[in-house]
Amino acid sequence: MEEEKKKKELEEFGIVIDYLPTGKSSSPSPTPIVQLIGEKFFTLLEASVKKEVKVGDKVFIGKEGRDVVDKIKGKIKYEDLTFNARNELPNAILKIINENEKRFVDIFNKAGPLNIRQHSLELLPGIGKKHLKQILEEREKKEFSSLEEVNQRIPLLPNAKRMIVERIIEELSTEQRYYLFVRK
């Protein structure tokens, strides 16, 4: 039931990762388009726009009352991103993490095992058995309140925000067995 609800739920906001004022070169009509990443499920989208936008802008992409986005052309794959969009993607993901930090801190506080051999936190680049053990011990003592606190309380752990960014890009760019952040 919860999974079914999640599938129907759509992105409400997106971050512009590229603006093409004359559309794609392969397009017969020069209409301005943007490539976006959704804020909730990290859906990659392409849309036509009513007015000029800048890379990094947060725009409303919900069903009713769009002021910037004219029409969502559809979902796109990582391979369909422009060179500029790929370069801007980490910054957009970082912006989403910073604006919704509690959601990502909760991963460290609540994530559980995937199976008897692997914990979901081990999907994050840089977390092996030793870091996992430290994270689980620290969260038993007291839940983490910020990603900065995760970095402070777990010595030698790679930057928590960077690990999340890397994992999201991994989930967007290659087929995964398990997804932590991206809706498949």
N, C-alpha and C positions, 0 to 999 in steps of 0.2 A: 504493500500500500504506500509506504513512505517513498520507495523507489519509483513507483508509478507517478506520484505527485511531483517528484523531482524532475522526471522526464518531461512533464507538461509545463513546468515552470520555465519561463523565458528570461533572458537577460533584460535588466531594466536600464543599466548604464554601461557605457563602453568608453574605453580610452582610445583616442585616435593615435594610431601608430604610423600612418602615412596619409598624406593628402595629395591627391592627383587632380590638379585644377582642370586639366583637359581630359581626364579619364585615362584609360590604358591606350597605348599606341595601337593595339590591335582592334580597338573599338571603332565602329563606323561613325558614331556620333560623339562629339566631344562634350560629355556631361561630367561635371566634377564628381569624383568618388573618393571615399576614404576607406582605409582598412582599419579595423577596430579589434580590440580584444575586450570581451565581456568581463565585467567586474566580478560576477558571482561564480560562473562556471568556466571562465577563461576560454570562451568560445571565440574563434577567429571568424570575423564577419567582414563583408564588403557591403558598402551602402552608398547610394547617391545622396548628395547633400544640397540643401537649399541655399546655403551661404558658405562663405569661406571659413575654414577652421584652421587651427594650428595643431601640429603634432603635440601630443600630451594633453590636449583638451579632453575633459570628461563631458560626454554628451548623452542625452536621454535617448534610449533606443526602444523603449517600451511600446506597447500597441497604440495607445491614444495620446495625442497632444505633443507630438515631436516638434520641436522648434528649429532644430538644425538638420537632422536627418530627414530626408524625403522618403526614401524607400530602402528597405534592407534587401539587397540583391541576393544574399544567401550566405551560407557558411562557406568558408574556404579552408583549405589545408595549409599547413605550415609551408609546404613547397610552393604554394601560390602567393606567398607574401613577397612584396617587393624587397629589394636589397635594403632600402631605407627602413622598411617596416621591421625586418629582421634585426637591424641594428638598434631600433628604438624599443623593441619588445622587452628587453630586460628592465629598462627605465619605467615602462608602463606597468610591468608586474610589480616592481618595487613601489610604485605609487599606490597600487591597489593594496599591497601589504601594509604600507604605512597608514593608509586610511581605514583599514580594517584589521588592525594588529591583533586584537583579542581573538579573532577567528583563527589566526595562525598560531598564536600562543597556545590555544586550546589543543592544537595538534600535539604539542609537546606534553600537555597536561593529561590528555584523555586517550591518545592513540593506544591501540591494543595490538595483540599478536595477529598476524595473518594466518599462521598455521603453527604447528608445534616447533618448527625450525626457524621461523622468521617473524620478526616484529615489524609492524608497518613503519616505524621510525627508521628502520634500516634501509628503507627506500630512498631516504634523503642522502645525497652524495656526501661522503665524509663521515657517516655514522656507521661504525662497526660494532662488534660485540662489547668492547670496552666502553665506548661512549654511551651505548645503549644502557649498559649497567649503571653508569653514572647518572644518566638522565632519570632512569626509573627510581634510583635511590633518592635523588634530590627532590623529585616530585612527590615522593612518599612523605618526606619531611615537611615540605611546603610547596604548594602549586606555584608555578612561574607566573609572574604578573606582566612580563614583557619579554620581547625577544632579546633585548639588551641584557636582561637578567639571566636568560638562558646562557648567553655568552659568558657572563661573569661567573656563574655558578658551576659551569662545566669547563674546567681548564683544558686548553689545547683543542677545543671544539672549533671547527671552521665557523665563520660568521653565519649565524642562523638565517638571516634574511637572504644571504647569497645562496645558501643551500636550498632554500625554498624556491628561489628564482630559477636555479639550475634544474631542480626537479620539475618545475612547471614547464620549462622549455623542453626538457626531455620527454615529458608526457605529450606535449604538442607535436614534437618533431618525429618521434618514433613510436611504433606499436609497443605497448606495455602489457605485462600480465596483470599488474595492479595499478590502479590510478588513485592517488591521494587527493589531487586538486582538480584535475580536468574531468569534465563530464564526457565520457566516451560517446 
